[in-house]
Amino acid sequence: QLVTELFATDHPVFRVEKRYLRSDGSTVWAAVTATVLPAGEGDSILGLALIEDITEERHVRDELTAANKRVEGAMGAKMRFLAQISHETRSPMNGVLGMLELLDASPLDSEQRDYFTSARQAATSLLGMLEEILDLTRLDQQRLALHPRLYSPVQLALDIASLYRVKAAAKAIDLRSSHSSL
């Protein structure tokens, strides 16, 4: 049938990969490549076929396909794990932020207010990281929608310095931040 099809069409080359069973029961893969050779007027149509053993090539290709499926499965499991962990951590972090808001309504001295401010910024920062992890999993699942927003680089630098101020003070480091407008 393949030979008839080859001679009946204008395709110059035909290639097919086929699996064959040897008499000992083992499998061999072969690539069969055929073409029609031009013949002069009145001459018989000639065909040429090449059979090539591609068993090893096919074995390597099958192993690569299987390995790729394993990697995709592992990446999917990793993304599901990250999504689950960040989702499960986000709820308690929202609870911490809620308690900090209650603390904000109570009378605090200057030192306590600094601790409160640092704690709120750290909790807000951690919640932001959790959201970014969720965004990463959404990106992997091609479900991410970008929401550009303006931010102040100066305020960002001040917030970062505030996060580390208490830790620096514990090591007797006076961490200060300042900025000047351009």
Secondary structure, 3 states (H helix, E strand, C coil): CHHHHHHHCCCCEEEEEEEEECCCCCEEEEEEEEEEECCCCCCCCEEEEEEEECHHHHHHHHHHHHHHHHHHHHHHHHHHHHHHHHHHHHHHHHHHHHHHHHHHCCCCCHHHHHHHHHHHHHHHHHHHHHHHHHHHHHHHCCCCCCCCCCCCHHHHHHHHHHHHHHHHHHCCCCCCCCCCCC
